[in-house]
Amino acid sequence: MTMIVSSKYWKICKISLTNQGYQIKEVCNAKKFLQKIISDSPELDSKLSPLPISQDLVNCLFDSFKNTNFNSIQESALAGLCLRCYVSYPILNACKKLASQFGNHQFTYRELLPYVLDDDGENLIILENDSQNTDSSKHFKVDKKGISKTIVYQHFTINILETFDQKSSRHLSLYNWAYRLTQQHQELKQYLSEYGFQVHSDWSLINQVNEIHLDSLTEREQNLVRAFHAIYRRDRRTQARRSKCLPPSEDQLHEMMDFLHVHKVKIPSTQVLLKDLQNLAQQLQQYDFWRRRGTPVAEPLELKDEETGQYILRNDLHSPEVNTATRLETEEFLDDLQHQLTVALGHGIQKSLQERVSELESSRGYKDYACKFLPALKLYYFHDMTGKQIAEQLGFKNQSHVSRVLQPLAVLSRARLHTVHKLLQWVLEVTHHLDSIEPSYLDPLTQQLEAFVDQEIFQAAESEMQSGKSRTMTSPYAQQLRNTLGHCQEKDS
Amino acid sequence: MIPSLPISSDLRRSMLESIWLEPEHYDQARQISEAVINEHNQWRTYLNGLALFGFEQWFRSIASDLTLDIRQCSLFQPAYANVISAITSIHIGDFRLCLVATDNILNDEVIFPQAVFELSDFSAHFYGVIEVREEQEHLIFRGLLRRDKFNDYRKLSQFQSNWSCSLPLSLFDPEPNHLLFNLQHLSPSTIAIPETALLPLDTEVLEEINLDQLLAHLQTPNHQISQHLNWKQGAVVLSCSTLNKLLYQWQKTPNAELQQQIYQTWQNILPTQLEVPPNSSPQISLMQWLGDLVNLGWQSLDTLVEGKHLNLAYRSKTLHKADICQTKVLHLSSQTNILDVMLLLAFHVEEDKRRNIRLQIHPSQGSGHLPDQIVVKLLGTSGQMLQTIVSGAEDDFIQLKRFKCRSGQQFAIQVEFADYKSQEWFVV
């Protein structure tokens, strides 16, 4: 078999027991099965486009999974297994996307995975129509001898396959279908409603309601929001108030009551108004509320159907894997690149630290802390100290001051920027592309360099930083950072 | 097999680019928001302000070698900040950037005003989305869309021409670093904004509007111009800076004098009937200019500079290197005064042989201000109006948007000032 078939059909994303969140595991059964069906059907092989994900293959696997009559039970189950591997990627991506939508402070995608990434690819499973109820089907586990028995627990991957309508007029690809179902997963949505909005106060949530969202509220609620905006937002803006939004003052509530009175909404007292507003805010904590749309818009999920290529590329799901124009693939070049990476990383870290210090120096609120930045970073990287310990040691006001000054993740992100940029400049130089180049050259090149740099350095660095109390700073990034900090120390002394 | 490099990475998603806001950003944003009308616009402008100032600080920190100029951006022009919900005309070198601030991105879509895509004055090479966490005092850079990617998307999707357009967030590149790489390694010409993507301005659409009614509505602060004009009409208003300014002033403090000015400007924009048919009127041939033959009354810019030592600082800024540039003095006489201004017409020949034409009006001394209310119109072959511009009291010069003509095409330039009117026909 020519390995033009993406490994996504025979490697599954599953929950990891270590702190990485997930791992990608090879599923031998699936791999053997794929090799077999491709060698058995030359016409499929020739039809397979060089694209890693092929619609023909998905169709073929799907037919064989759904129609147990025409195939042996074993084959059906194996085809299903390949598809289960395949849909585990959109599930993972949807979780990453959801977590990133809420920002980086509340939770990471790792907390979302247990709800949806529940298939380890260990069992062979088939669907069979329920003879009494034609709309639903039962899940059967198949053993080595091909004997099946009903199972109660339903993997999310199987639910996706079961509900996927291949011939639907909506033309959703299996990938997009899996992505969408993950976003609509009930328990996941509940988790987001519970934890996703924790960072916003009730009052900030009401501030955020816009015209589109207003439509889904009752008329009375709409008036409450308008009154709140007219008075509370105005005051917040004119006082240029920073910090957490406080509950509206008695004066503000009175003014809102007057506003509401004009709009014929009668509220007996400010206490009642405050209660009403709090109830409204409770409602706004529903994840679904923010996803409502006023008018039908371009459907984000269907920007690009990976299989047919009918739509344009999505940036956030995964990048195109067809990229022959700028593949940097000679061994000699890769050796040079490795060497340049070390140089670039040193440069990137150095530059990141310098920028952070000068940013703090020019910040009105934090300039007094600029001189404490490097010492704090040393305590963090050499002595594994927590924010609280650093605050005590260096005389910060509190822990949150430390995290605002220290920002190890921002330092990392900035180091990554300058590392990639340095490498990019080097590649352009050796390939004689220093003058202006076309976007079609720059885009894939940048993506590839980023992927390389992340794989070699920053993925591990980010993981160890996010792993909480048990973190150990042993990544190449942390080592290089300690080196640089060590040099700073020598210079200081 | 050769060990190959990985293809893509999604580290950016777990490592969002977060930008802290400083107290002064809040102060500046508040000041800017005061100038626009009604709470809704003020809050939006406030968030846009926070996004702009936070972005500025971030950008200066990572790219100190690039010139970022925010002074000309729409946020500092209340008449535009009031009607365009994004920040347009942020200049970085020769690139233009447009930013839009949003509260949250849970809806998977971002709303941009149509003007930033369809009107050349507001369009950009890059469009950025910034989530403003006003309460938590920071910004998150959510995505970047390069103009060529937008053009591709537009070709594929059914696009309705409205005041605003909703774009899926997935269209945007989540990696802010790419802005820097693009700015440093691409040139603006590689991300061209195709003319076909721009909305052709048709001033006839204004005839459908009841101006009295519109002005009456706009006296109520909560009314937006977008509630009363459709996008095609709105596009004409936005493209005429004088009219847009007047309407903004009207919303702030309506008075009889303003009303008069608005009517006057409105009339000037409406399509005019052609007085002299083009074929019978004398025409100036640009072809002859290429061969150094110059028509009566016209002289080259160089001759003029030599003779009068004019302070024509604009020349290097606004004219193309290969421009053929001719000037003519117009005596704008009205009942009350006589005033000279200089009409300047420059062009260069494009690769496809079309002439790319620039037309400006300057004070005759080459410096100082133009008088208020000089109207310049560009008319097409059959006399239809293609473009117009009206001078304001503080303009040191005015110009039509660059336009292109094929060889043999005709156009006219009409200049009006009080009761003065002149019309001159050109053949390309």
Interface residues (C-beta under 8 A of the other chain):
Chain A: N93 K96 K97 A99 S100 Q101 F102 G103 N104 H105 T108 Y109 V199 H200 S201 S204 N207 Q208 N210 I212 H229 A230 R233 R234 R236 R237 T238 A240 R241 R242 S243 K244 C245 Y287 W290 R291 R292 R293 T295 V297 A298 E299 P300 L301 L303 Y311 I312 R314 N315 D316 L317 H318 S319 P320 E321 N323 R327 L328 E329 T330 E331 L334 E355 S358 E359 S363 R364 G365 R404 L409 A410 L412 S413 R414 R416 L417 V420 H421 L424 L428 S436 I437 E438 P439 L442 T446 Q447 Q448 E450 A451 F452 D454 Q455 F458 Q459 E462 Q466
Chain B: I2 P3 S4 L5 P6 I7 S8 S9 D10 L11 R13 S14 M15 L16 E17 S18 W20 L21 E22 P23 E24 Y26 D27 A29 R30 S33 E34 E39 H40 Q42 W43 Y46 Q57 S61 I62 D103 N104 I105 L106 N107 D108 E109 E131 R133 E134 E135 Q136 E137 I140 G143 R146 D148 K149 D152 Y153 L156 S157 S166 L167 P168 L169 S170 L171 F172 D173 P174 E175 N177 H178 L180 F181 N182 Q184 H185 L186 S187 T190 I191
